[in-house]
């Protein structure tokens, strides 16, 4: 099994910054990709950013140039550095971990990010 623990959410003013952290623990699998999804009230969950174990990254268009995802492979920890935050970034952010070799995915409990305008 894989445990996924997030931290770092909170309340910030528009234009501010926050860093989210996600730690994955597993004694069976190796972690392939780690990513952040978000879900705003009344909206579907969407992929925000993802990083693979070879450091390939993906960002949704809405956050390009403002968010940066990076990871510490040795610690199975991923970070999402968010800058120039906007009110539309307000959502619950979920960490997603994909493991090798089965491609199973695991989720964290979610952390609230609220951007006040």
TIDRENFI-64472 format. One line per 8 residues: number of its first residue (from 0); their letters; for each residue x, y, z of N, C-alpha, C, O. Coordinates in nm, 3 decimals. Layout:
<recs>
NUM = a = X,Y,Z,X,Y,Z,X,Y,Z,X,Y,Z  ...
</recs>
This chain:
<recs>
0 = xxxxxxxx = 0.083,-0.119,0.000,0.000,0.000,0.000,0.087,0.125,0.000,0.207,0.119,0.027  0.023,0.236,-0.031,0.093,0.364,-0.037,0.016,0.464,0.048,-0.106,0.477,0.035  0.086,0.533,0.132,0.027,0.643,0.209,0.071,0.775,0.149,0.188,0.794,0.116  -0.025,0.866,0.134,0.001,0.995,0.074,-0.043,1.103,0.172,-0.159,1.107,0.212  0.050,1.189,0.210,0.020,1.293,0.308,0.056,1.429,0.250,0.169,1.451,0.207  -0.041,1.519,0.251,-0.019,1.653,0.198,-0.012,1.754,0.312,-0.060,1.730,0.422  0.051,1.866,0.282,0.052,1.977,0.377,0.078,2.106,0.301,0.123,2.103,0.186  0.050,2.218,0.367,0.089,2.346,0.311,-0.022,2.435,0.261,0.004,2.547,0.217
8 = xxxxxxxx = -0.146,2.389,0.267,-0.253,2.475,0.222,-0.279,2.588,0.321,-0.217,2.595,0.427  -0.371,2.678,0.284,-0.405,2.787,0.373,-0.472,2.900,0.301,-0.516,2.887,0.187  -0.478,3.012,0.370,-0.540,3.134,0.317,-0.431,3.233,0.279,-0.340,3.260,0.356  -0.443,3.287,0.159,-0.343,3.381,0.111,-0.413,3.489,0.029,-0.518,3.464,-0.031  -0.355,3.606,0.026,-0.413,3.713,-0.057,-0.373,3.694,-0.202,-0.271,3.634,-0.233  -0.455,3.747,-0.290,-0.424,3.741,-0.432,-0.287,3.803,-0.457,-0.252,3.908,-0.403  -0.210,3.735,-0.542,-0.074,3.778,-0.570,0.030,3.714,-0.481,0.150,3.726,-0.505  -0.015,3.646,-0.378,0.075,3.582,-0.284,0.122,3.446,-0.330,0.094,3.404,-0.443
16 = xxxxxxxx = 0.195,3.378,-0.241,0.254,3.249,-0.274,0.225,3.147,-0.164,0.206,3.182,-0.048  0.222,3.023,-0.205,0.211,2.910,-0.112,0.291,2.794,-0.169,0.310,2.784,-0.290  0.337,2.707,-0.080,0.402,2.584,-0.125,0.329,2.467,-0.063,0.311,2.461,0.058  0.288,2.374,-0.148,0.228,2.250,-0.103,0.332,2.139,-0.105,0.419,2.136,-0.191  0.321,2.049,-0.009,0.410,1.934,-0.002,0.329,1.805,-0.004,0.217,1.800,0.048  0.386,1.703,-0.064,0.322,1.572,-0.070,0.427,1.465,-0.046,0.525,1.456,-0.120  0.406,1.386,0.056,0.499,1.278,0.087,0.430,1.144,0.066,0.322,1.119,0.119  0.494,1.059,-0.013,0.441,0.925,-0.038,0.530,0.822,0.031,0.652,0.825,0.019
24 = xxxxxxxx = 0.467,0.733,0.102,0.543,0.627,0.168,0.494,0.490,0.120,0.375,0.463,0.119  0.589,0.407,0.080,0.556,0.273,0.034,0.677,0.183,0.055,0.791,0.223,0.034  0.649,0.062,0.095,0.757,-0.036,0.114,0.751,-0.143,0.006,0.833,-0.235,0.005  0.654,-0.130,-0.085,0.633,-0.233,-0.186,0.662,-0.182,-0.326,0.735,-0.245,-0.403  0.603,-0.065,-0.359,0.613,-0.013,-0.495,0.721,0.093,-0.506,0.772,0.143,-0.406  0.755,0.126,-0.629,0.836,0.245,-0.654,0.745,0.352,-0.715,0.654,0.321,-0.791  0.771,0.474,-0.680,0.687,0.584,-0.725,0.729,0.627,-0.864,0.847,0.654,-0.888  0.634,0.633,-0.954,0.660,0.672,-1.092,0.634,0.819,-1.111,0.724,0.895,-1.147
32 = xxxxxxxx = 0.513,0.861,-1.087,0.476,1.001,-1.107,0.402,1.054,-0.986,0.333,0.981,-0.916  0.419,1.184,-0.963,0.345,1.251,-0.858,0.283,1.376,-0.917,0.344,1.444,-1.000  0.163,1.405,-0.876,0.094,1.519,-0.934,-0.003,1.584,-0.837,-0.035,1.529,-0.732  -0.047,1.700,-0.877,-0.146,1.774,-0.800,-0.270,1.796,-0.884,-0.263,1.844,-0.998  -0.383,1.762,-0.827,-0.513,1.792,-0.884,-0.581,1.895,-0.793,-0.541,1.914,-0.678  -0.681,1.961,-0.846,-0.759,2.050,-0.761,-0.907,2.040,-0.799,-0.944,2.008,-0.912  -0.989,2.070,-0.699,-1.132,2.068,-0.722,-1.195,2.186,-0.651,-1.190,2.198,-0.528  -1.253,2.274,-0.730,-1.325,2.390,-0.677,-1.472,2.353,-0.659,-1.520,2.259,-0.722
40 = xxxxxxxx = -1.543,2.424,-0.573,-1.685,2.394,-0.550,-1.764,2.395,-0.681,-1.757,2.490,-0.758  -1.839,2.288,-0.703,-1.923,2.279,-0.821,-1.850,2.246,-0.949,-1.910,2.245,-1.057  -1.720,2.217,-0.939,-1.642,2.187,-1.059,-1.580,2.048,-1.048,-1.570,1.991,-0.940  -1.540,1.996,-1.164,-1.474,1.866,-1.165,-1.330,1.879,-1.120,-1.267,1.984,-1.131  -1.279,1.768,-1.069,-1.138,1.766,-1.031,-1.054,1.774,-1.158,-1.084,1.708,-1.257  -0.949,1.856,-1.155,-0.865,1.875,-1.271,-0.718,1.859,-1.235,-0.676,1.890,-1.123  -0.641,1.811,-1.331,-0.497,1.798,-1.313,-0.433,1.936,-1.324,-0.456,2.009,-1.421  -0.354,1.971,-1.226,-0.284,2.099,-1.225,-0.141,2.084,-1.273,-0.096,2.158,-1.361
48 = xxxxxxxx = -0.070,1.988,-1.217,0.070,1.968,-1.253,0.110,1.825,-1.218,0.055,1.765,-1.125  0.205,1.774,-1.293,0.254,1.638,-1.267,0.402,1.632,-1.301,0.450,1.701,-1.391  0.474,1.548,-1.227,0.616,1.527,-1.253,0.644,1.379,-1.246,0.597,1.310,-1.155  0.722,1.329,-1.343,0.758,1.188,-1.344,0.895,1.169,-1.280,0.962,1.266,-1.243  0.935,1.043,-1.267,1.061,1.019,-1.198,1.182,1.052,-1.283,1.295,1.044,-1.235  1.161,1.089,-1.410,1.272,1.141,-1.490,1.262,1.292,-1.505,1.325,1.351,-1.592  1.181,1.354,-1.417,1.166,1.499,-1.408,1.093,1.562,-1.526,1.103,1.683,-1.546  1.021,1.484,-1.602,0.932,1.542,-1.702,0.813,1.605,-1.630,0.758,1.546,-1.537
56 = xxxxxxxx = 0.773,1.724,-1.675,0.665,1.794,-1.608,0.552,1.828,-1.704,0.570,1.840,-1.825  0.437,1.842,-1.645,0.318,1.886,-1.718,0.248,1.991,-1.632,0.241,1.977,-1.509  0.197,2.097,-1.696,0.117,2.198,-1.627,-0.008,2.227,-1.709,-0.002,2.234,-1.832  -0.118,2.243,-1.642,-0.235,2.290,-1.712,-0.213,2.437,-1.751,-0.140,2.509,-1.682  -0.275,2.479,-1.858,-0.248,2.613,-1.911,-0.272,2.723,-1.807,-0.201,2.823,-1.806  -0.371,2.705,-1.722,-0.408,2.810,-1.629,-0.300,2.844,-1.527,-0.303,2.951,-1.467  -0.204,2.754,-1.509,-0.102,2.777,-1.406,0.038,2.791,-1.463,0.133,2.815,-1.388  0.053,2.776,-1.592,0.186,2.786,-1.652,0.247,2.922,-1.625,0.182,3.026,-1.639
64 = xxxxxxxx = 0.373,2.920,-1.584,0.442,3.044,-1.552,0.420,3.091,-1.410,0.487,3.184,-1.365  0.327,3.029,-1.339,0.299,3.071,-1.200,0.328,2.958,-1.100,0.372,2.985,-0.988  0.304,2.835,-1.140,0.326,2.720,-1.051,0.448,2.641,-1.098,0.478,2.634,-1.217  0.517,2.583,-1.002,0.631,2.498,-1.032,0.622,2.371,-0.949,0.605,2.376,-0.827  0.632,2.258,-1.016,0.633,2.131,-0.944,0.774,2.074,-0.947,0.842,2.077,-1.050  0.818,2.022,-0.834,0.949,1.958,-0.828,0.943,1.850,-0.720,0.852,1.848,-0.638  1.042,1.761,-0.723,1.035,1.648,-0.630,1.173,1.607,-0.582,1.276,1.636,-0.643  1.170,1.541,-0.470,1.289,1.478,-0.413,1.266,1.328,-0.426,1.192,1.269,-0.348
72 = xxxxxxxx = 1.328,1.268,-0.525,1.303,1.126,-0.552,1.345,1.037,-0.436,1.280,0.937,-0.407  1.453,1.074,-0.371,1.502,0.991,-0.261,1.401,0.985,-0.147,1.392,0.885,-0.076  1.326,1.093,-0.131,1.229,1.101,-0.021,1.086,1.076,-0.068,0.994,1.080,0.013  1.066,1.051,-0.198,0.931,1.037,-0.253,0.841,1.153,-0.211,0.727,1.134,-0.170  0.896,1.271,-0.223,0.823,1.392,-0.186,0.815,1.485,-0.305,0.914,1.506,-0.376  0.698,1.542,-0.326,0.678,1.638,-0.434,0.628,1.769,-0.374,0.561,1.772,-0.271  0.663,1.876,-0.442,0.624,2.009,-0.396,0.558,2.084,-0.510,0.592,2.067,-0.627  0.464,2.167,-0.474,0.402,2.256,-0.572,0.418,2.398,-0.520,0.352,2.439,-0.425
80 = xxxxxxxx = 0.507,2.471,-0.584,0.530,2.610,-0.549,0.433,2.694,-0.631,0.438,2.693,-0.754  0.346,2.766,-0.562,0.244,2.845,-0.629,0.272,2.993,-0.606,0.287,3.036,-0.491  0.278,3.068,-0.712,0.305,3.212,-0.703,0.199,3.287,-0.783,0.125,3.229,-0.863  0.193,3.418,-0.757,0.096,3.504,-0.827,-0.044,3.443,-0.820,-0.114,3.434,-0.921  -0.082,3.401,-0.702,-0.209,3.331,-0.687,-0.327,3.421,-0.718,-0.325,3.541,-0.690  -0.429,3.359,-0.775,-0.551,3.428,-0.814,-0.669,3.366,-0.740,-0.661,3.253,-0.690  -0.778,3.439,-0.734,-0.895,3.387,-0.665,-0.944,3.258,-0.729,-0.999,3.170,-0.662  -0.924,3.246,-0.860,-0.969,3.123,-0.928,-0.882,3.001,-0.897,-0.913,2.890,-0.938
88 = xxxxxxxx = -0.774,3.022,-0.824,-0.693,2.908,-0.779,-0.750,2.846,-0.652,-0.704,2.741,-0.606  -0.850,2.911,-0.595,-0.912,2.858,-0.474,-0.974,2.722,-0.501,-1.057,2.707,-0.591  -0.934,2.623,-0.423,-0.981,2.487,-0.442,-0.923,2.398,-0.334,-0.836,2.439,-0.257  -0.971,2.275,-0.329,-0.904,2.172,-0.251,-0.802,2.106,-0.345,-0.836,2.063,-0.455  -0.680,2.100,-0.300,-0.572,2.043,-0.381,-0.540,1.902,-0.329,-0.521,1.880,-0.209  -0.535,1.809,-0.423,-0.511,1.669,-0.391,-0.381,1.622,-0.456,-0.355,1.649,-0.573  -0.303,1.553,-0.378,-0.183,1.491,-0.434,-0.219,1.353,-0.489,-0.295,1.278,-0.427  -0.165,1.323,-0.603,-0.187,1.194,-0.669,-0.053,1.127,-0.692,0.041,1.189,-0.743
96 = xxxxxxxx = -0.044,1.002,-0.655,0.080,0.927,-0.670,0.053,0.805,-0.757,-0.039,0.728,-0.730  0.133,0.788,-0.858,0.122,0.671,-0.945,0.246,0.584,-0.924,0.358,0.634,-0.925  0.223,0.454,-0.907,0.335,0.366,-0.873,0.367,0.273,-0.988,0.286,0.251,-1.078  0.484,0.221,-0.982,0.535,0.125,-1.079,0.550,-0.008,-1.009,0.593,-0.010,-0.894  0.516,-0.122,-1.071,0.490,-0.137,-1.214,0.341,-0.146,-1.253,0.307,-0.154,-1.371  0.253,-0.145,-1.153,0.113,-0.171,-1.186,0.036,-0.048,-1.234,-0.075,-0.060,-1.286  0.095,0.070,-1.217,0.026,0.191,-1.258,-0.089,0.230,-1.168,-0.174,0.310,-1.206  -0.093,0.174,-1.048,-0.198,0.211,-0.954,-0.179,0.354,-0.908,-0.067,0.405,-0.904
104 = xxxxxxxx = -0.291,0.419,-0.873,-0.284,0.557,-0.827,-0.342,0.569,-0.687,-0.440,0.503,-0.652  -0.280,0.654,-0.609,-0.322,0.677,-0.471,-0.339,0.827,-0.450,-0.274,0.910,-0.514  -0.430,0.860,-0.358,-0.465,1.001,-0.335,-0.441,1.041,-0.190,-0.454,0.961,-0.098  -0.405,1.168,-0.174,-0.399,1.225,-0.041,-0.538,1.270,0.001,-0.635,1.258,-0.073  -0.545,1.323,0.122,-0.673,1.361,0.180,-0.721,1.497,0.131,-0.838,1.533,0.149  -0.632,1.573,0.069,-0.668,1.706,0.019,-0.630,1.815,0.117,-0.636,1.797,0.238  -0.592,1.929,0.062,-0.560,2.044,0.144,-0.624,2.168,0.080,-0.615,2.188,-0.041  -0.686,2.250,0.162,-0.760,2.365,0.112,-0.666,2.481,0.084,-0.583,2.517,0.167
112 = xxxxx = -0.681,2.539,-0.034,-0.612,2.663,-0.070,-0.719,2.767,-0.099,-0.805,2.748,-0.186  -0.714,2.877,-0.026,-0.811,2.985,-0.044,-0.736,3.113,-0.074,-0.649,3.156,0.003  -0.770,3.174,-0.187,-0.706,3.298,-0.229,-0.809,3.409,-0.220,-0.911,3.405,-0.288  -0.783,3.505,-0.136,-0.875,3.617,-0.118,-0.838,3.732,-0.210,-0.721,3.764,-0.228  -0.939,3.792,-0.267,-0.913,3.901,-0.362,-0.926,4.037,-0.294,-0.908,4.140,-0.358
</recs>
